[in-house]
């Protein structure tokens, strides 16, 4: 992985191994190459390099001084080195350092965050300092302090009250962090705080999404209270949101058993799989509008609809006329079941041992272009050692497992409306 070094240059390695990575082979496999490889340093020759600011052998006060450096990587390395010292040594020095900071400096709020991050590494966050930063004028610092409270909730007795206050902050980013933090409290009181935040401040996409996710994650914590009338008494929008979360949970619950049959590791009988797909096709309650958003999020990289997206897969306009609901379900669950020849995958092995698999986009006498699901890859014809067409779709398998069960039903509902 490329890294910016302390001198400002870009450092990267040139190394290859004949074994497949990601732990398919033992780290002690004798075929692992421990000898060959090169390290490069890429520099801009018309500008001088930075003078490296090093951490080894420095005292804690010297390392704290480095937190004022311009380079954030230097600051990160300084924090890491500080953490190698004991809490008994570090915490008093951090407190003293904060007390001597220039409060008129434009970096004051950020430097207070630096102190909080160091304290967090020892699970010893100063509550007064957190409150100070959460009440400052710098939105990034407020959001950072709020995230620290959420992550240190098990060590801060006042975490819930701090997050509740943060959820009403004028900064949208701070509110988003606070709503995330409230999601760790599975109580009616937490759900009430989330609703209050969404009601009192016009939510943007991020606060709305995080608020809904917080409520969805803790349904069992607030559902009884809501049914007893303890939540959203005089909040029609909040009541509608809670009703929607409950309905989505019910909708997803009815989908799960069938997806487990179709996506499970244990192979099921063909008849059982067919019945599961038919059950999903017959199921009611999908939300086409939400299905459209899910489709846009995950499918436009290959498919086109309403003149949006790419042509690496079939155009989805009028797919609801071409395919039955059963076939729509099957096309997502098993994209290899029925594939148009022009969307079959092509596998290419190069003379250097590289293997590229994906959709054949174009070719000429000099090169072949393959879309691998993420980017177009250009392979010179002269470098091709083997090429073959696979009897499988270029659409990846397992996509149904990347969305929630309720979203799966929504996508089917959306596609069936395209007529």
TAMO-V737002 format. One record per run of one state. SS is the DSSP state (H for helix, E for strand, C for the rest). FROM is the first residue (numbers start at 1). TO is the last residue. If there is no record, write none. Layout:
((SS & FROM & TO) (SS & FROM & TO))
This chain:
((C & 1 & 2) (E & 3 & 4) (C & 5 & 9) (E & 10 & 14) (C & 15 & 37) (E & 38 & 42) (C & 43 & 59) (H & 60 & 68) (C & 69 & 71) (H & 72 & 83) (C & 84 & 86) (H & 87 & 99) (C & 100 & 107) (H & 108 & 121) (C & 122 & 126) (H & 127 & 134) (C & 135 & 138) (H & 139 & 151) (C & 152 & 158) (H & 159 & 166) (C & 167 & 171) (H & 172 & 182) (C & 183 & 187) (H & 188 & 200) (C & 201 & 204) (H & 205 & 217) (C & 218 & 218) (H & 219 & 227) (C & 228 & 235) (H & 236 & 263) (C & 264 & 269) (H & 270 & 282) (C & 283 & 287) (H & 288 & 298) (C & 299 & 303) (E & 304 & 305) (C & 306 & 307) (E & 308 & 309) (C & 310 & 318) (H & 319 & 322) (C & 323 & 324) (H & 325 & 333) (C & 334 & 340) (H & 341 & 343) (E & 344 & 350) (C & 351 & 354) (E & 355 & 363) (C & 364 & 366) (E & 367 & 371) (C & 372 & 375) (E & 376 & 380) (H & 381 & 383) (E & 384 & 393) (C & 394 & 398) (H & 399 & 402) (C & 403 & 404) (H & 405 & 416) (C & 417 & 419))
